[in-house]
Amino acid sequence: MSDDNYDVVVLGGGSGGYACALRAQQLGLKVVVVEKDKLGGTCLHWGCIPTKALLHAGEVADHVRDGGAVGVKASLEGIDMSAVNSYKDGVVTRLFKGLQGLFSAAKIEIVEGEGRLVAADTVEVGGRRLTGKNIVLATGSYARTLPGLELGGRVMTSQQAISLTDVPGRAVIIGGSVIGVEFASVWRSFGAEVTIIEALPRLVPAEEAVLSKNLERAFSKRKITFKTGTKFESVEQSDSGVTVTLEGGDTLEADVLLVAVGRGPQSEGMGFEEQGVTLDRGWVPTDERLRTNVDGIFAVGDLVPGLQLAHRGFAHGIFVAEEIAGLEPMPIVDSGIPRVTYCNPELASVGLTEAEAKERYDSVETYEYNLGGNGKSQILQTGGLVKLVREKDGPIVGVHMIGDRMGEQIGEATLTVNWEAFPDDVAALLHSHPTQNESLGEASLALAGKPLHSHA
Ligand SMILES: Cc1cc2nc3c(=O)[nH]c(=O)nc-3n(C[C@H](O)[C@H](O)[C@H](O)COP(=O)(O)OP(=O)(O)OC[C@H]3O[C@@H](n4cnc5c(N)ncnc54)[C@H](O)[C@@H]3O)c2cc1C
């Protein structure tokens, strides 16, 4: 067994781990990444990128189907899933090659294999012991299921659902959060009949309530069925389909059942607890500097309780590399992290919901700008809204948006909330006409008491 010494040993090469390694190398640290599968992790191979490629194909299908509404005669002949999959896989492959290129240009060592923490400063992999002054745990998350709900065959998680070779005729989705509504959207665009089962009272329950209401209205229009406040009870599968039984006894027939009930921490059997790292139901809690309870061991990304988003992982990774290099970076605060859900219509939000703001501040003001007054949204034939939440006479603390393509507006919203901008500050900066970006300017004008294309 050989011993190798590094400044940083990163366990897991997903968004959190690879970002940490790239930044550590830039800062002159000797770094190694241990990865059991593919550099890029969930986001690149099974998450963000493939799902967004599928959603884009779905958007194109919708445009073809709806071309007549803008005078373009077209008819949708069908969805060729093998061509959709090669388009999607092509995107993933190009990005994967790019990432591998970055690593080889930076001469960062990648050790392939399943790593295990065997001492507080050592990861063992395939007979090698990699010793680091610092260890970064970045092993990510896995798709959860429900007790008694066995995965396999026609019962699947997003991991299998991204590579279906046929469009399901009928699909049932358990879970109406981000992953559930994204798959509902894409399968509906491809022509499937979709039913979402959500135990909580509304779709996307973590979002501002008005976004849920708007999404539910838009999904109803798209003939996506959803049953909120409804619990799954059991499923049976045969060669031809699945029968899903709901609490109360109702049953649904479908070709596939997608289980989208959240993601759990990937930490079992990796030696974390044996080396003294405190776990909380498998998660690795950290302080705001992403330090675990063991000196020299950090954790990043989905493994750390909080938002499960790729850009949070990147930010965590960069933070830890800079922390190790002594740059004293600013902590990453979850409430300042932007969130986009890429269904049709898109949802985008950052900062506090109205309810959260009311818990934090004595007095709160809000404004809802309807995209009906926004020229570009009219051109795109999308409805939706922008809701701003501010501390009374204070800065904007939350931005919540829904509408086709509104995810692209998240950048300004992120700057607004994190720079603690006042509505007057945002209103004073010009927004190009006609863009959907104007809706942020209009909402800020209205909240500053000087509405232009809206009512105060
Ligand atoms: C369907 C889906 C869609 C998503 N869409 C989005 C989106 O649009 N935007 C967004 O921001 N986020 C999205 N996410 C979430 C995003 O993918 C994750 O937040 C992100 O991948 C987390 O990065 P990570 O580095 O913490 O973990 P991961 O990306 O899961 O990486 C962990 C890596 O560690 C490796 N590993 C684990 N254990 C070991 C071990 N013992 N030894 C060696 N290697 C190991 C794994 O193989 C993996 O490569 C989506 C997720 C899914 C499932």
The ligand as an SDF file (V2000), in Angstrom:
LIG
                    3D

 53 58  0  0  0  0  0  0  0  0999 V2000
  -33.0200   15.0710  -11.6100 C   0  0  0  0  0  0  0  0  0  0  0  0
  -32.2110   16.1680  -10.9560 C   0  0  0  0  0  0  0  0  0  0  0  0
  -32.2510   17.4450  -11.4650 C   0  0  0  0  0  0  0  0  0  0  0  0
  -31.5010   18.4430  -10.8730 C   0  0  0  0  0  0  0  0  0  0  0  0
  -31.5610   19.6900  -11.4110 N   0  0  0  0  0  0  0  0  0  0  0  0
  -30.8480   20.6800  -10.8500 C   0  0  0  0  0  0  0  0  0  0  0  0
  -30.8410   21.9820  -11.4280 C   0  0  0  0  0  0  0  0  0  0  0  0
  -31.4800   22.2300  -12.4520 O   0  0  0  0  0  0  0  0  0  0  0  0
  -30.1040   22.9460  -10.8310 N   0  0  0  0  0  0  0  0  0  0  0  0
  -29.3970   22.6970   -9.6840 C   0  0  0  0  0  0  0  0  0  0  0  0
  -28.7470   23.6190   -9.1770 O   0  0  0  0  0  0  0  0  0  0  0  0
  -29.3520   21.4810   -9.1170 N   0  0  0  0  0  0  0  0  0  0  0  0
  -30.0710   20.4690   -9.6730 C   0  0  0  0  0  0  0  0  0  0  0  0
  -30.0040   19.2130   -9.1330 N   0  0  0  0  0  0  0  0  0  0  0  0
  -29.2200   19.0220   -7.8830 C   0  0  0  0  0  0  0  0  0  0  0  0
  -27.7340   18.8750   -8.1740 C   0  0  0  0  0  0  0  0  0  0  0  0
  -27.5270   17.8240   -9.0800 O   0  0  0  0  0  0  0  0  0  0  0  0
  -26.9910   18.6190   -6.8720 C   0  0  0  0  0  0  0  0  0  0  0  0
  -27.2920   19.6480   -5.9670 O   0  0  0  0  0  0  0  0  0  0  0  0
  -25.4870   18.5720   -7.0570 C   0  0  0  0  0  0  0  0  0  0  0  0
  -25.1410   17.5590   -7.9650 O   0  0  0  0  0  0  0  0  0  0  0  0
  -24.7930   18.3250   -5.7040 C   0  0  0  0  0  0  0  0  0  0  0  0
  -23.4130   18.2580   -5.8820 O   0  0  0  0  0  0  0  0  0  0  0  0
  -22.5020   17.4170   -4.8790 P   0  0  0  0  0  0  0  0  0  0  0  0
  -21.1210   17.6150   -5.3340 O   0  0  0  0  0  0  0  0  0  0  0  0
  -22.8630   17.7180   -3.4900 O   0  0  0  0  0  0  0  0  0  0  0  0
  -22.9470   15.9030   -5.1000 O   0  0  0  0  0  0  0  0  0  0  0  0
  -22.9570   14.9860   -6.3980 P   0  0  0  0  0  0  0  0  0  0  0  0
  -23.0960   15.7680   -7.6380 O   0  0  0  0  0  0  0  0  0  0  0  0
  -23.9780   13.9310   -6.1180 O   0  0  0  0  0  0  0  0  0  0  0  0
  -21.4970   14.3530   -6.4340 O   0  0  0  0  0  0  0  0  0  0  0  0
  -21.0470   13.4290   -5.5080 C   0  0  0  0  0  0  0  0  0  0  0  0
  -20.0060   12.5880   -6.1780 C   0  0  0  0  0  0  0  0  0  0  0  0
  -19.3610   11.7920   -5.1920 O   0  0  0  0  0  0  0  0  0  0  0  0
  -19.1270   10.5140   -5.7340 C   0  0  0  0  0  0  0  0  0  0  0  0
  -18.9890    9.5970   -4.5860 N   0  0  0  0  0  0  0  0  0  0  0  0
  -19.9050    9.3150   -3.6350 C   0  0  0  0  0  0  0  0  0  0  0  0
  -19.3750    8.4990   -2.7270 N   0  0  0  0  0  0  0  0  0  0  0  0
  -18.1160    8.2370   -3.1040 C   0  0  0  0  0  0  0  0  0  0  0  0
  -17.0540    7.4670   -2.5740 C   0  0  0  0  0  0  0  0  0  0  0  0
  -17.2010    6.7720   -1.4300 N   0  0  0  0  0  0  0  0  0  0  0  0
  -15.8850    7.4280   -3.2220 N   0  0  0  0  0  0  0  0  0  0  0  0
  -15.7150    8.1220   -4.3820 C   0  0  0  0  0  0  0  0  0  0  0  0
  -16.6740    8.8760   -4.9200 N   0  0  0  0  0  0  0  0  0  0  0  0
  -17.8500    8.9370   -4.2920 C   0  0  0  0  0  0  0  0  0  0  0  0
  -20.3400   10.2420   -6.6070 C   0  0  0  0  0  0  0  0  0  0  0  0
  -20.0680    9.2610   -7.5850 O   0  0  0  0  0  0  0  0  0  0  0  0
  -20.5850   11.6240   -7.2080 C   0  0  0  0  0  0  0  0  0  0  0  0
  -19.9180   11.7860   -8.4260 O   0  0  0  0  0  0  0  0  0  0  0  0
  -30.7150   18.1720   -9.7170 C   0  0  0  0  0  0  0  0  0  0  0  0
  -30.6620   16.8730   -9.2020 C   0  0  0  0  0  0  0  0  0  0  0  0
  -31.3940   15.8780   -9.8200 C   0  0  0  0  0  0  0  0  0  0  0  0
  -31.3090   14.4890   -9.2560 C   0  0  0  0  0  0  0  0  0  0  0  0
  1  2  1  0
  2  3  1  0
  2 52  2  0
  3  4  2  0
  4  5  1  0
  4 50  1  0
  5  6  2  0
  6  7  1  0
  6 13  1  0
  7  8  2  0
  7  9  1  0
  9 10  1  0
 10 11  2  0
 10 12  1  0
 12 13  2  0
 13 14  1  0
 14 15  1  0
 14 50  1  0
 15 16  1  0
 16 17  1  0
 16 18  1  0
 18 19  1  0
 18 20  1  0
 20 21  1  0
 20 22  1  0
 22 23  1  0
 23 24  1  0
 24 25  2  0
 24 26  1  0
 24 27  1  0
 27 28  1  0
 28 29  2  0
 28 30  1  0
 28 31  1  0
 31 32  1  0
 32 33  1  0
 33 34  1  0
 33 48  1  0
 34 35  1  0
 35 36  1  0
 35 46  1  0
 36 37  1  0
 36 45  1  0
 37 38  2  0
 38 39  1  0
 39 40  1  0
 39 45  2  0
 40 41  1  0
 40 42  2  0
 42 43  1  0
 43 44  2  0
 44 45  1  0
 46 47  1  0
 46 48  1  0
 48 49  1  0
 50 51  2  0
 51 52  1  0
 52 53  1  0
M  END
$$$$
